[in-house]
Every structure is written in structure tokens, then in C-alpha cells.
Amino acid sequence: MPSTEYATTLVVLDLVGIFVFAVTGALVAVRKQLDLFAALVLGGVTGLGGGFIRDVLIGATPPAALADWRYLIVPVAAGLVTFVFHPTVGRLERVVTLFDAFGLALFCVTGALKAVDYGVGPVPAALMGMVTGIGGGMIRDVLAGRVPVVFEGALYATPALAGAAVAVVLDRVGLPLGIVAAAGFATCLGWRLLAMVRGWQAPMPKGPANV
């Protein structure tokens, strides 16, 4: 695939994921009875935080969120829409949760492939895919004064790492971008949805915490 088409595909997927994540961040602000500015901030860090961390770590500076105006407009739009129409968005929580799973799958793939494009090795690239998927949500939760979701037993980071790893491996094999992205996306999304439906949890400590 020509480099320009490759780059365009990654940007489109990135922007879709940013919008979805920004909606979930703005919803957290609304439910905590915070103001419009908080909704925009939490929406922005949720949508952009993971990619920002990834870009700094792989040397893609300035980060895309600062170099391309579209990366700033999308989370602002998502935050405004969520803040104004939050009763409707809130009633669609299951749909939002589903979209969040889609966003996670998109981000883990685009994050890993961007890391590969910048010459990062396979293992670090897979880790960068995971960070892209979970980084923004972790920052959001810290700012909102709650324990990050990824630390509470939800199978969230593991599917992201698996999807990123599949994308990296298939990319090194030399398969077309469409197949690479679809396989990584399906791996992460399938695992995440199964965990949600079946109530799968990461291992948690058993017994009293006498430490």
C-alpha cells in the first residue's frame, strides 16, 4: 500500500477511536456533576492521552495531537455533544460501552502500527499499542478521582495487548494492511466483548488484605 494511503487509513482510524473515547471521558465528567470545561478536559485526555504518551515514547514529536488540528477538534466536538445531550447519551450506556470496546480495538492496532512505522521493535510496538488503548482512560480516572478501570479486574489491557501483538506479528510477516488491521482489531474486540458478556475478570487477590 502506498505510504500516503497507509497514513490516511491510520489517521481515519485514530480519529474515530478518539471520538469514541472522548465521549466516555465526557460522560464521566457529567456523572460527577462537573462543568463544561471538565467535560472537555476529560474527553480530551481520554481521547488523546494514550496517543500522546505513545508519540512521545517513540519519538514522533510533536505528538499528532499538537501537530494536526483534527486531533483537537474531534474530542472537543465529542465533549460538547456529550455535555449537551448527556441524558440521551447516558441512556445509551450499553451502546457507549460497546463503542468503547471498538475504540480500544482501533487504538491498540493503530498505536502498534504507528510504533512499527517509527522503527520500534515488535515487543515494544505491541506495548505501545496497549498504551495507546488504555493510557487516556487511566489519566481520565486519575483526574476524576477514581481507581483506573484497568486496575479493578476488568479485562481491558490484556485484550489490547493481544490485539496489538497480532497486528505487529502479521505486519512483520508482510501481510496487507487491511488484513493486519482487521486481525488485530478482531482479536482485541472479540476478547473484550466476550469478557463483558461472560463477566470475565483478571485475577484478584483472595482473602483479607492484612498488609
FENMOTA-V225864 format. One record per residue. N is the residue number from 1. PHI is phi as a letter, one per 30 degrees, with the letter a starting at -180 (999 if undefined). Layout:
n=N phi=PHI
n=N phi=PHI
//
This chain:
n=1 phi=999
n=2 phi=e
n=3 phi=d
n=4 phi=d
n=5 phi=d
n=6 phi=d
n=7 phi=d
n=8 phi=d
n=9 phi=d
n=10 phi=d
n=11 phi=d
n=12 phi=d
n=13 phi=d
n=14 phi=e
n=15 phi=d
n=16 phi=d
n=17 phi=d
n=18 phi=d
n=19 phi=d
n=20 phi=d
n=21 phi=d
n=22 phi=d
n=23 phi=d
n=24 phi=d
n=25 phi=d
n=26 phi=d
n=27 phi=d
n=28 phi=d
n=29 phi=d
n=30 phi=d
n=31 phi=d
n=32 phi=c
n=33 phi=h
n=34 phi=c
n=35 phi=d
n=36 phi=d
n=37 phi=e
n=38 phi=d
n=39 phi=d
n=40 phi=d
n=41 phi=d
n=42 phi=d
n=43 phi=d
n=44 phi=d
n=45 phi=d
n=46 phi=d
n=47 phi=d
n=48 phi=c
n=49 phi=e
n=50 phi=d
n=51 phi=d
n=52 phi=d
n=53 phi=d
n=54 phi=e
n=55 phi=d
n=56 phi=d
n=57 phi=d
n=58 phi=c
n=59 phi=i
n=60 phi=d
n=61 phi=c
n=62 phi=d
n=63 phi=e
n=64 phi=e
n=65 phi=d
n=66 phi=c
n=67 phi=c
n=68 phi=b
n=69 phi=e
n=70 phi=d
n=71 phi=d
n=72 phi=c
n=73 phi=d
n=74 phi=d
n=75 phi=d
n=76 phi=d
n=77 phi=d
n=78 phi=d
n=79 phi=d
n=80 phi=d
n=81 phi=d
n=82 phi=d
n=83 phi=d
n=84 phi=d
n=85 phi=c
n=86 phi=d
n=87 phi=d
n=88 phi=d
n=89 phi=d
n=90 phi=d
n=91 phi=d
n=92 phi=c
n=93 phi=e
n=94 phi=d
n=95 phi=d
n=96 phi=d
n=97 phi=d
n=98 phi=d
n=99 phi=d
n=100 phi=d
n=101 phi=d
n=102 phi=d
n=103 phi=d
n=104 phi=d
n=105 phi=d
n=106 phi=d
n=107 phi=d
n=108 phi=d
n=109 phi=d
n=110 phi=d
n=111 phi=d
n=112 phi=d
n=113 phi=d
n=114 phi=d
n=115 phi=d
n=116 phi=d
n=117 phi=d
n=118 phi=c
n=119 phi=i
n=120 phi=d
n=121 phi=d
n=122 phi=e
n=123 phi=d
n=124 phi=d
n=125 phi=d
n=126 phi=d
n=127 phi=d
n=128 phi=d
n=129 phi=d
n=130 phi=d
n=131 phi=d
n=132 phi=d
n=133 phi=d
n=134 phi=c
n=135 phi=d
n=136 phi=d
n=137 phi=d
n=138 phi=d
n=139 phi=d
n=140 phi=e
n=141 phi=d
n=142 phi=d
n=143 phi=d
n=144 phi=d
n=145 phi=i
n=146 phi=b
n=147 phi=d
n=148 phi=e
n=149 phi=e
n=150 phi=d
n=151 phi=c
n=152 phi=c
n=153 phi=j
n=154 phi=d
n=155 phi=d
n=156 phi=b
n=157 phi=d
n=158 phi=d
n=159 phi=e
n=160 phi=d
n=161 phi=d
n=162 phi=d
n=163 phi=d
n=164 phi=d
n=165 phi=d
n=166 phi=d
n=167 phi=d
n=168 phi=d
n=169 phi=d
n=170 phi=d
n=171 phi=d
n=172 phi=d
n=173 phi=d
n=174 phi=j
n=175 phi=d
n=176 phi=e
n=177 phi=e
n=178 phi=e
n=179 phi=d
n=180 phi=e
n=181 phi=d
n=182 phi=d
n=183 phi=d
n=184 phi=d
n=185 phi=e
n=186 phi=d
n=187 phi=d
n=188 phi=d
n=189 phi=d
n=190 phi=d
n=191 phi=d
n=192 phi=d
n=193 phi=d
n=194 phi=d
n=195 phi=d
n=196 phi=d
n=197 phi=d
n=198 phi=c
n=199 phi=i
n=200 phi=d
n=201 phi=b
n=202 phi=d
n=203 phi=e
n=204 phi=b
n=205 phi=d
n=206 phi=c
n=207 phi=i
n=208 phi=d
n=209 phi=d
n=210 phi=c
n=211 phi=b
//
